[in-house]
Amino acid sequence: MDVRRLPNETREEVIERFRKIIDDPAVEIQKLSGNEQEMPATEPSSRTSTLYRAMEEILGAEPDTRAVLPNMSLGATDGAFLRAKGMGVYGIPVFATPTEERRAPGNDERMSVESFRRGLRLLRAVVRKVIE
């Protein structure tokens, strides 16, 4: 099984939870070898910070936005290491329109000029909101 843990839980906590749920001594649960460096367990980035509130306001005003919510990505980032040092980490998926095919990551990764311009406009608006 491929599993993602929540930001504030450790790998061992996840494995132990699976052991309790499965509750069968015939089933062995272990982590895959190869990635020995564990991401630190940290609290998620604040949803009340100036930056998050600016993102909420700017992105929430977009015509195709239903809600601005935290999202757990399927990949890994360095965010846990930065949060462990007290830095909020936020990703803004502004470089793709809702109807555009998602091609990241990949050898054929690309975006339309329209998406690029929209992304720049939104990022500028967020930064301006934070510094005003």
C-alpha positions as CSV (number, residue, x, y, z in Angstrom):
1,M,0.0,0.0,0.0
2,D,1.1,3.5,-0.7
3,V,0.2,5.7,2.2
4,R,0.6,9.4,3.0
5,R,0.8,10.4,6.6
6,L,-0.6,13.6,8.1
7,P,2.0,16.3,8.8
8,N,1.9,15.8,12.6
9,E,2.2,12.0,12.7
10,T,5.3,9.8,12.4
11,R,5.9,6.9,10.1
12,E,5.8,4.6,13.2
13,E,2.4,6.0,14.3
14,V,0.9,5.2,10.8
15,I,2.4,1.6,10.8
16,E,1.1,1.0,14.4
17,R,-2.4,2.2,13.4
18,F,-2.5,-0.3,10.5
19,R,-1.4,-3.0,12.8
20,K,-4.3,-2.2,15.1
21,I,-6.8,-2.0,12.3
22,I,-5.8,-5.2,10.6
23,D,-5.3,-7.0,13.9
24,D,-4.0,-10.2,12.3
25,P,-0.6,-11.7,13.4
26,A,-0.4,-13.4,10.0
27,V,-0.1,-10.0,8.3
28,E,3.2,-8.3,8.4
29,I,3.3,-4.6,8.2
30,Q,6.6,-2.8,7.5
31,K,7.9,0.2,5.7
32,L,9.7,-0.1,2.4
33,S,13.4,0.2,2.6
34,G,15.2,2.8,0.5
35,N,14.0,6.1,2.0
36,E,15.5,6.0,5.4
37,Q,15.2,9.8,6.1
38,E,11.9,10.4,7.8
39,M,10.2,13.7,7.4
40,P,9.8,15.4,10.8
41,A,6.3,15.3,12.3
42,T,5.2,18.9,12.5
43,E,1.9,20.8,12.9
44,P,0.4,21.9,9.6
45,S,1.0,25.5,8.5
46,S,-1.3,28.0,10.0
47,R,-4.6,28.8,8.3
48,T,-4.7,32.1,10.2
49,S,-1.4,33.5,9.0
50,T,-1.4,36.7,6.9
51,L,-0.2,34.8,3.9
52,Y,-2.9,32.1,4.1
53,R,-5.6,34.7,4.6
54,A,-4.3,36.6,1.5
55,M,-4.3,33.4,-0.5
56,E,-7.9,32.7,0.7
57,E,-9.1,36.2,-0.3
58,I,-7.4,36.4,-3.7
59,L,-8.0,32.8,-4.8
60,G,-11.5,32.8,-3.4
61,A,-12.4,35.7,-5.6
62,E,-11.6,33.8,-8.8
63,P,-14.7,32.8,-10.8
64,D,-13.8,29.1,-10.9
65,T,-13.1,28.8,-7.2
66,R,-15.7,27.0,-5.0
67,A,-13.6,27.1,-1.8
68,V,-10.0,27.6,-0.7
69,L,-9.0,24.5,1.4
70,P,-5.7,22.9,2.5
71,N,-4.7,20.1,0.3
72,M,-2.3,17.1,0.8
73,S,-0.2,16.5,-2.3
74,L,0.6,13.0,-3.4
75,G,4.3,13.7,-3.6
76,A,6.9,14.8,-1.1
77,T,8.2,18.3,-0.5
78,D,10.7,19.9,1.9
79,G,7.8,21.5,3.7
80,A,8.1,19.4,6.8
81,F,11.7,20.4,7.3
82,L,10.8,24.1,6.9
83,R,7.8,23.8,9.3
84,A,10.1,22.2,11.8
85,K,12.1,25.4,11.8
86,G,8.9,27.5,12.3
87,M,8.3,28.5,8.7
88,G,4.8,28.2,7.3
89,V,4.7,26.4,3.9
90,Y,2.0,26.8,1.4
91,G,1.5,25.7,-2.2
92,I,-0.7,27.5,-4.5
93,P,-1.9,25.5,-7.6
94,V,-2.3,28.6,-9.8
95,F,-0.5,27.5,-12.9
96,A,-3.2,25.2,-14.3
97,T,-6.8,25.9,-15.1
98,P,-9.5,23.5,-13.8
99,T,-10.0,22.2,-17.4
100,E,-6.4,21.9,-18.3
101,E,-4.7,18.4,-18.4
102,R,-2.4,17.9,-15.4
103,R,1.0,16.8,-16.7
104,A,3.2,17.4,-13.7
105,P,5.6,15.9,-13.0
106,G,6.7,14.3,-16.2
107,N,9.0,14.5,-19.2
108,D,6.2,16.2,-21.1
109,E,5.3,18.7,-18.4
110,R,3.9,21.9,-19.8
111,M,1.2,24.6,-19.4
112,S,-0.6,27.0,-21.6
113,V,0.4,30.6,-21.9
114,E,-3.1,31.5,-20.5
115,S,-2.4,29.4,-17.3
116,F,1.1,31.0,-16.9
117,R,-0.3,34.5,-17.1
118,R,-3.2,33.7,-14.7
119,G,-0.7,32.1,-12.3
120,L,1.5,35.2,-12.4
121,R,-1.4,37.5,-11.9
122,L,-2.6,35.5,-8.9
123,L,0.8,35.3,-7.3
124,R,1.4,39.0,-7.7
125,A,-2.0,39.7,-6.1
126,V,-1.2,37.5,-3.1
127,V,2.2,39.1,-2.6
128,R,0.7,42.6,-2.9
129,K,-2.0,41.8,-0.4
130,V,0.6,40.5,2.1
131,I,2.8,43.6,1.9
132,E,0.1,46.2,1.9
